[in-house]
Amino acid sequence: MSALKNVRIVDITRAMAGPYCTMMLGDFGADVIKVERPGSGDDSRGWGPPFTGEAYGPYSGTSAYYLSANRNKRSLTVNLKDPEGQEIIRRLVQISDVFVENYRTGILDKMGLGVEDLTAENPGLIYCSISGYGRTGPYKELPGYDAIVQAEGGLMGITGPVDGPPSRVGIPIIDITSGMFAASAIMAALYERVRSGQGQHIDVSLFDSQVALLSNVASNYLVGKSPPKRLGNAHPNIAPYEAFQAQDKGFVVAAANQRQWELLCDAIGQPGCKEDKRFKTNQDRVKNRADLVKHLNQSFSERKAEEWLNIFREAGLPCGPINQIPDVFEHPQVVARDLVLEVEHPVAGSIPLTGFPYKLSRTPAEIHHHPPGLGEHNLEILVDLLGYSPDQAASFREKGVI
């Protein structure tokens, strides 16, 4: 049995943060009903190339981006601006556990789909709002996008080469972590509801997630009061813990404690480094990082990366090559951990998706459904789940309600 079996989610989100949240819940077995705009659907359906194939009828929109965050869902198209469409959502909410939305503050209230409206329909409803800046504060009505929040929230300021420009992280990291925070909060609220029988409102923002993600860097500043600088691939508090260059390519090795530092000195054939006053303690090594890196790179230039990595692994040191994405998906650990899964799609054929990062022993995550085509489950949901007649469903289509 799935961990979230019999939990129903109404998902009216699009792009990445909201869909990633509900995909996680779907992975654990929740019935996720993805509500999309008739005709166009989730914005990310058109974010390509690449696409899995040509656009095709009611299943159009198979961008790789869309596929990455929308498995284990059913798709229902609803025009939320239409009163009959709003009534469909209310009927869904009455028989659901969770409602997830990522509209700008105030938009859904105007449609009668705000938190007070829907919790009146279902007092046990967990209503989760994901937005750029949250539902309170002076920025609450502003739109928020991952790259903008990476910039405004400080992540770009600490990312990139020491002497180069600020850099964006190469994935939509704030969208993804916001989705993960939202999924965690939803599961906590579901657990609490078992005791209280009551729902609640969850307010997650990209900006809050970004600030929380600053983690140890934030703590360094709040405690030490010294503004952090870009360190490239180096760790702000530990040395050596960064990328180095061998004869052929780069790799990362870490000496996170004194024992590992001593092992590293022995591994590179320079036990005298242990007593070098510049490098004797971690504090010394952080202070003299430039000298340390120069010294180590001189040694590392004598061998190829794989040779060093074998030496380090034999010594028990944390290390790894700097791989490109094709290297990652040929990695033996990726194969062993089932981190690529093939999913059959009724039109697009076999689709490769990343596997589950969470491994549960009794209630494992599973793929219950391929990423749905636009409106693929309209009749199934309207007729079988909500009790509309086939004629009513046909009328909705003719009037543009679905």
Wavefront OBJ file of the C-alpha trace (Angstrom):
o trace
v 0.000 0.000 0.000
v 1.219 3.491 -0.808
v 2.019 5.873 2.037
v -0.552 8.480 0.874
v -3.190 6.102 -0.493
v -6.691 7.622 -0.312
v -5.330 11.173 -0.041
v -6.696 13.357 -2.827
v -4.908 16.526 -3.992
v -6.440 19.290 -6.118
v -3.495 20.907 -7.883
v -4.040 24.181 -9.763
v -0.337 25.015 -10.003
v 1.881 25.375 -13.029
v 5.570 25.748 -13.987
v 7.880 24.019 -11.442
v 7.495 24.752 -7.704
v 3.845 23.674 -7.363
v 4.047 20.754 -9.814
v 7.195 19.450 -8.108
v 5.391 19.543 -4.751
v 2.375 17.617 -6.008
v 4.547 15.168 -7.964
v 6.234 14.212 -4.699
v 2.832 13.615 -3.112
v 1.785 11.589 -6.149
v 4.962 9.506 -5.888
v 3.826 8.509 -2.405
v 0.440 7.399 -3.746
v -1.820 10.452 -3.454
v -4.454 10.932 -6.156
v -3.302 14.206 -7.703
v -5.806 15.953 -9.972
v -3.923 18.514 -12.028
v -6.286 21.318 -13.060
v -5.140 23.154 -16.195
v -6.331 25.870 -18.554
v -8.387 24.529 -21.472
v -6.466 24.644 -24.732
v -3.028 25.526 -23.385
v -2.577 23.897 -20.001
v 0.439 24.251 -17.756
v 2.859 26.864 -19.137
v 5.684 24.337 -18.981
v 4.044 22.138 -21.634
v 5.451 24.565 -24.199
v 8.876 25.086 -22.594
v 11.139 23.451 -25.144
v 12.785 22.051 -27.074
v 13.341 19.254 -26.405
v 9.978 17.544 -26.812
v 9.266 13.822 -26.784
v 7.524 14.008 -30.150
v 5.247 16.078 -32.323
v 2.251 17.883 -30.835
v -0.723 15.588 -30.925
v -4.433 16.336 -30.374
v -5.666 16.422 -26.777
v -2.290 15.122 -25.575
v -0.280 18.053 -26.950
v 2.526 19.499 -24.901
v 5.168 16.921 -24.069
v 8.153 19.121 -23.386
v 10.908 17.456 -21.397
v 10.489 20.233 -18.821
v 6.804 19.378 -18.287
v 7.563 15.666 -18.044
v 10.121 16.290 -15.289
v 7.541 17.405 -12.696
v 4.178 15.884 -13.640
v 4.176 12.108 -13.301
v 1.567 10.437 -11.080
v -1.207 12.931 -11.840
v -4.521 13.061 -13.687
v -5.253 16.077 -15.879
v -8.549 17.976 -15.822
v -9.043 21.143 -17.845
v -11.173 23.835 -16.174
v -11.720 27.505 -16.997
v -11.389 29.033 -13.525
v -12.862 32.330 -14.696
v -16.156 30.652 -15.618
v -18.730 30.285 -12.792
v -19.432 26.690 -13.838
v -15.702 26.002 -13.786
v -15.473 27.429 -10.289
v -18.318 25.147 -9.235
v -16.388 22.134 -10.561
v -13.466 23.118 -8.327
v -15.747 23.478 -5.302
v -17.209 20.024 -5.893
v -13.700 18.604 -6.159
v -12.618 20.333 -2.949
v -15.553 18.851 -1.046
v -14.154 15.351 -1.594
v -10.439 16.212 -1.376
v -7.842 16.569 1.356
v -5.428 19.122 -0.057
v -5.668 22.111 -2.396
v -2.420 23.483 -3.831
v -2.234 26.769 -5.754
v 0.466 29.169 -6.931
v -1.524 32.181 -8.097
v -0.568 35.739 -7.237
v -2.020 37.024 -3.971
v -5.705 37.936 -4.245
v -6.445 36.377 -7.659
v -8.289 33.314 -6.354
v -10.229 35.352 -3.786
v -11.798 37.262 -6.681
v -12.915 33.936 -8.165
v -14.424 32.677 -4.919
v -11.640 30.109 -4.599
v -9.631 31.723 -1.790
v -8.730 29.967 1.426
v -11.802 31.197 3.327
v -14.119 30.218 0.470
v -12.823 26.677 0.106
v -12.344 25.889 3.785
v -16.000 26.851 4.226
v -16.768 24.087 1.715
v -14.457 21.638 3.515
v -13.249 22.547 7.061
v -10.724 19.707 6.941
v -9.081 21.053 3.798
v -5.354 21.732 3.811
v -4.960 24.759 1.562
v -1.387 25.319 0.401
v -0.350 28.569 -1.293
v 2.994 28.761 -3.090
v 3.957 32.246 -4.237
v 6.927 34.437 -5.009
v 7.014 36.421 -1.771
v 4.317 34.971 0.491
v 0.816 36.084 1.438
v 1.938 38.856 3.801
v 4.467 41.686 3.684
v 5.064 44.594 1.293
v 6.021 42.327 -1.645
v 3.079 39.949 -1.337
v 1.464 40.961 -4.646
v 4.624 40.820 -6.751
v 5.294 37.906 -9.098
v 8.301 35.770 -8.251
v 10.423 33.588 -10.516
v 13.322 31.334 -9.629
v 16.130 33.378 -11.216
v 14.772 36.635 -9.779
v 14.626 35.190 -6.279
v 18.095 33.652 -6.629
v 19.292 37.192 -7.351
v 17.255 39.065 -4.753
v 17.630 36.447 -2.038
v 21.420 36.409 -2.118
v 22.168 33.056 -3.763
v 23.654 34.567 -6.910
v 25.757 36.881 -4.775
v 27.621 33.923 -3.246
v 27.710 31.745 -6.377
v 30.273 31.909 -9.153
v 34.019 32.476 -9.644
v 35.883 34.458 -7.012
v 36.809 37.182 -9.494
v 33.890 36.690 -11.883
v 30.273 37.782 -12.007
v 27.500 36.403 -9.787
v 26.025 33.200 -11.213
v 22.658 31.494 -11.225
v 22.560 27.881 -10.060
v 22.156 25.667 -13.126
v 18.793 24.190 -12.102
v 15.677 26.000 -10.793
v 16.858 25.257 -7.281
v 14.498 27.686 -5.514
v 11.439 26.347 -7.343
v 12.433 22.801 -6.445
v 13.215 23.476 -2.795
v 10.012 25.511 -2.422
v 8.107 22.522 -3.773
v 9.907 20.225 -1.347
v 9.196 22.543 1.600
v 5.537 22.691 0.567
v 5.277 18.901 0.283
v 6.854 18.485 3.732
v 4.453 21.023 5.246
v 1.464 19.323 3.613
v 2.450 15.939 5.035
v 2.911 17.503 8.484
v -0.544 19.112 8.223
v -2.095 15.806 7.145
v -0.553 14.132 10.189
v -1.784 16.900 12.513
v -5.279 16.651 11.030
v -5.493 13.072 12.284
v -5.461 14.497 15.817
v -7.479 17.682 15.355
v -9.734 16.866 12.431
v -9.075 20.381 11.142
v -7.393 21.695 8.030
v -5.156 24.733 7.870
v -3.530 27.214 5.495
v 0.087 26.670 4.444
v 1.942 29.703 3.088
v 5.194 28.869 1.247
v 7.147 31.398 -0.780
v 10.126 31.199 -3.085
v 11.716 34.132 -1.255
v 11.355 32.516 2.185
v 12.718 29.264 0.788
v 15.722 31.079 -0.650
v 16.537 32.766 2.652
v 16.158 29.462 4.534
v 18.404 27.786 1.966
v 21.236 30.166 2.845
v 21.641 27.935 5.888
v 25.266 27.885 7.111
v 26.183 30.942 5.006
v 23.404 32.905 6.689
v 24.570 31.715 10.093
v 28.145 32.735 9.314
v 26.941 36.253 8.542
v 24.405 36.569 11.381
v 26.945 35.397 13.950
v 30.164 36.766 12.480
v 28.736 39.941 10.861
v 31.171 39.619 7.958
v 29.507 39.671 4.503
v 30.323 36.413 2.671
v 32.252 36.533 -0.584
v 32.099 34.322 -3.640
v 34.482 31.427 -3.140
v 34.024 29.619 -6.438
v 33.975 25.925 -5.559
v 35.461 26.331 -2.077
v 33.740 25.758 1.260
v 33.486 28.893 3.427
v 34.416 27.114 6.686
v 36.537 24.094 5.723
v 39.797 23.683 3.794
v 40.589 21.779 1.738
v 37.037 21.136 0.558
v 36.755 22.175 -3.086
v 37.600 21.466 -6.711
v 41.140 20.784 -7.816
v 42.767 20.171 -11.180
v 44.581 16.979 -12.157
v 46.496 16.384 -15.394
v 43.348 15.706 -17.400
v 40.326 17.086 -15.534
v 38.946 18.367 -12.269
v 37.802 16.559 -9.165
v 36.661 17.399 -5.644
v 38.277 16.129 -2.473
v 37.314 17.043 1.084
v 39.187 16.997 4.365
v 36.374 17.895 6.735
v 38.283 17.060 9.909
v 41.878 16.858 11.125
v 42.117 13.101 10.620
v 41.096 13.442 6.978
v 43.639 16.224 6.479
v 46.383 13.955 7.782
v 45.198 11.138 5.514
v 45.312 13.517 2.553
v 48.868 14.572 3.359
v 49.936 10.927 3.436
v 47.971 10.125 0.259
v 49.786 12.772 -1.774
v 53.138 11.705 -0.363
v 53.724 14.871 1.672
v 53.434 13.977 5.370
v 55.395 17.129 6.194
v 52.286 19.197 5.386
v 50.846 18.092 8.710
v 53.381 20.260 10.533
v 53.406 23.215 8.130
v 52.333 26.184 10.257
v 50.196 27.520 7.390
v 48.158 24.329 7.225
v 48.335 22.761 10.688
v 44.725 23.356 11.772
v 41.531 23.908 9.824
v 41.552 27.552 10.914
v 45.071 27.887 9.532
v 44.075 26.256 6.268
v 41.030 28.487 5.805
v 43.146 31.564 6.541
v 45.838 30.464 4.066
v 43.481 28.922 1.514
v 45.245 30.454 -1.524
v 48.614 28.974 -0.528
v 46.982 25.645 0.275
v 45.194 25.364 -3.062
v 48.335 26.318 -4.989
v 50.361 23.746 -3.080
v 47.839 20.942 -3.583
v 47.279 21.674 -7.273
v 51.036 21.368 -7.852
v 50.853 17.840 -6.486
v 47.624 16.965 -8.289
v 49.068 18.048 -11.652
v 51.395 15.038 -11.516
v 48.648 12.434 -12.098
v 45.345 11.971 -13.863
v 42.128 12.506 -11.916
v 41.121 8.839 -11.786
v 44.501 7.885 -10.354
v 44.094 10.387 -7.542
v 40.510 9.335 -6.913
v 41.569 5.706 -6.557
v 44.254 6.732 -4.065
v 41.803 8.829 -2.078
v 39.131 6.133 -2.043
v 41.676 3.610 -0.821
v 42.569 6.037 1.990
v 38.903 6.550 2.874
v 38.777 10.186 1.813
v 35.566 11.777 0.433
v 36.162 12.537 -3.243
v 34.562 12.503 -6.671
v 35.128 13.503 -10.291
v 33.574 16.612 -11.816
v 31.187 14.883 -14.200
v 29.159 16.243 -17.065
v 25.482 15.245 -17.289
v 26.097 12.376 -19.782
v 28.690 10.979 -17.347
v 26.111 11.054 -14.548
v 23.627 8.897 -16.417
v 26.324 6.328 -17.194
v 27.361 6.213 -13.531
v 27.109 2.694 -12.005
v 25.437 4.079 -8.878
v 22.693 5.648 -11.002
v 22.016 2.219 -12.470
v 22.161 0.444 -9.114
v 19.775 2.912 -7.471
v 17.225 2.935 -10.332
v 17.643 6.668 -10.856
v 16.325 6.494 -14.410
v 12.894 4.950 -14.955
v 11.148 4.223 -18.227
v 7.445 5.089 -18.261
v 5.030 4.093 -21.006
v 2.933 6.916 -22.411
v -0.135 6.025 -24.533
v 0.928 8.353 -27.328
v 4.547 9.390 -26.798
v 5.790 5.855 -26.195
v 8.491 5.067 -23.647
v 9.579 8.165 -21.669
v 12.711 8.241 -19.485
v 12.266 10.025 -16.155
v 14.552 10.509 -13.173
v 13.920 7.941 -10.463
v 12.912 8.381 -6.845
v 15.427 9.939 -4.432
v 13.443 8.521 -1.491
v 13.557 4.799 -0.718
v 10.882 3.568 1.727
v 11.123 -0.060 2.838
v 7.397 -0.829 3.235
v 5.575 1.831 1.223
v 7.927 2.660 -1.625
v 7.297 5.424 -4.099
v 5.943 4.150 -7.409
v 4.945 5.462 -10.789
v 1.188 5.031 -10.897
v 0.591 7.165 -13.952
v 2.526 8.705 -16.823
v 2.664 12.526 -17.027
v -0.850 13.180 -18.308
v -1.859 14.698 -21.588
v -3.849 17.919 -21.424
v -7.381 17.084 -20.283
v -6.686 13.369 -20.570
v -8.924 12.560 -17.593
v -11.752 15.044 -18.086
v -14.521 12.479 -18.449
v -13.063 10.137 -15.866
v -13.043 12.875 -13.219
v -16.227 14.738 -14.148
v -18.428 11.708 -14.685
v -16.950 8.943 -12.530
v -15.690 11.023 -9.625
v -17.918 14.114 -9.485
v -21.164 12.609 -10.778
v -21.789 14.849 -13.768
v -23.612 13.191 -16.640
v -21.862 12.593 -19.979
v -24.213 15.162 -21.516
v -23.202 17.761 -18.920
v -19.532 17.054 -19.609
v -20.142 17.454 -23.324
v -21.939 20.733 -22.654
v -18.995 21.966 -20.595
v -16.698 21.304 -23.519
v -18.946 23.099 -25.969
v -19.153 26.170 -23.713
v -15.416 26.272 -23.013
v -15.816 25.434 -19.329
v -13.358 22.538 -19.726
l 1 2 3 4 5 6 7 8 9 10 11 12 13 14 15 16 17 18 19 20 21 22 23 24 25 26 27 28 29 30 31 32 33 34 35 36 37 38 39 40 41 42 43 44 45 46 47 48 49 50 51 52 53 54 55 56 57 58 59 60 61 62 63 64 65 66 67 68 69 70 71 72 73 74 75 76 77 78 79 80 81 82 83 84 85 86 87 88 89 90 91 92 93 94 95 96 97 98 99 100 101 102 103 104 105 106 107 108 109 110 111 112 113 114 115 116 117 118 119 120 121 122 123 124 125 126 127 128 129 130 131 132 133 134 135 136 137 138 139 140 141 142 143 144 145 146 147 148 149 150 151 152 153 154 155 156 157 158 159 160 161 162 163 164 165 166 167 168 169 170 171 172 173 174 175 176 177 178 179 180 181 182 183 184 185 186 187 188 189 190 191 192 193 194 195 196 197 198 199 200 201 202 203 204 205 206 207 208 209 210 211 212 213 214 215 216 217 218 219 220 221 222 223 224 225 226 227 228 229 230 231 232 233 234 235 236 237 238 239 240 241 242 243 244 245 246 247 248 249 250 251 252 253 254 255 256 257 258 259 260 261 262 263 264 265 266 267 268 269 270 271 272 273 274 275 276 277 278 279 280 281 282 283 284 285 286 287 288 289 290 291 292 293 294 295 296 297 298 299 300 301 302 303 304 305 306 307 308 309 310 311 312 313 314 315 316 317 318 319 320 321 322 323 324 325 326 327 328 329 330 331 332 333 334 335 336 337 338 339 340 341 342 343 344 345 346 347 348 349 350 351 352 353 354 355 356 357 358 359 360 361 362 363 364 365 366 367 368 369 370 371 372 373 374 375 376 377 378 379 380 381 382 383 384 385 386 387 388 389 390 391 392 393 394 395 396 397 398 399 400 401 402
